[in-house]
Amino acid sequence: MMAAVPSQIITILTIYLVFSAIKFVQCSHGDRHPVYQRCLQSCFYANCSTKTDLQEFDAGRPWYLRALLWDCEDECGYECMWNTVEYYHSIPLPCPQFHGKWPFLRIFGIQEVASVVFSICHGALHLYFWLKFRSKVPSEAPMYIVWQAYSLICINAWVWSTVFHTRDFIWTERMDYFCATSLVLASLLTHCIRVVGWHGGTFHVGITCLCIGVLSTLFFIHVWYLAFIKFDYGYNMKVNVAIGAVNTVWIVLWGIQNIRNQPYVWKAIVTVLGTSLLLLLELGDFAPVGWIFDAHSIWHGATVPLVCFWYSYIMDDTLYMYELMFKFKKTV
């Protein structure tokens, strides 16, 4: 009996330390609730506290949960989340969030199925139009390399969006946020190069390099601050919204100014205005419909068609610049 006491004390202390290590920066009503906390501790003690328990747990779970790194503690958190949701509904009270996120129905180990599907759609469309751009636009056309690089940045961003929504870890979250910023800045950079760097049928190398240097430096400073100084969600959101707003206003004003000579620019105007208006969906934060579709995933899905408009504009504009380049060469 005396030998069992230290073992129980060690188990209790282990449970205490595990749950004390949870970051409360993103704590929400759901994961703070006593029902959730008691369930979590009870589940961990019953299923995750000994080597035998962990072996039994590992042997009984499907391969896809193992592949997506769902461990015993994660399973307890998922189970207790739904227990707490049922408790809130029985009171009744509105559905709570857990660790800053709504509860989602997990399918084959994927945490946010709708966002994953729509992220894949975005990435696939960027890949499709990247290939179509290469086949339709001559490689010597102005902005050819710029738009090729832009497409690859977009594909990379949507890959990490897919990874993050599939499985929410600190590192997948960071990569999703950093790559999303790279996408927003790449959109601004391409417009800077197009409008400021292009002049008289040719590129001004100095101005183009300055645009690349300034915006690249801003990106690395932003990532450095978030990665090594403070990961501030509010700051990150403000930076991305500010960059997006500047780009939207600039493209709209430039498009209105040039639509008479370049009628295709309406596609760019529709894309940026549509993206900005649909972003308002994010403000209507609500519990997921059917535990799958939340405001964020609906925004992802609603913006998929706009990718087609954007690439149509890109190809039309690059071919327009290509014709101007030849006209300029003939007059020189």
Secondary structure, 3 states (H helix, E strand, C coil): CCCHHHHHHHHHHHHHHHHHCCCCCCCCHHHHCHHHHHHHHHHHHHHCCCHHHHHHHHHHCCHHHHHCCCCHHHHHHHHHHHHHHHHHHHCCCCCCCECCECCCCCECCECCHHHHHHHHHHHHHHHHHHHHHHHHCCCCCCCHHHHHHHHHHHHHHHHHHHHHHHCCCHHHHHHHHHHHHHHHHHHHHHHHHHHHHEECCEECHHHHHHHHHHHHHHHHHHHHHHHHHCCCHHHHHHHHHHHHHHHHHHHHHHHHHHCCCCHHHHHHHHHHHHHHHHHHHHHCCCCCECCCECHHHHHHHHCHHHHHHHHHHHHHHHHHHHHHHHHHHHHC
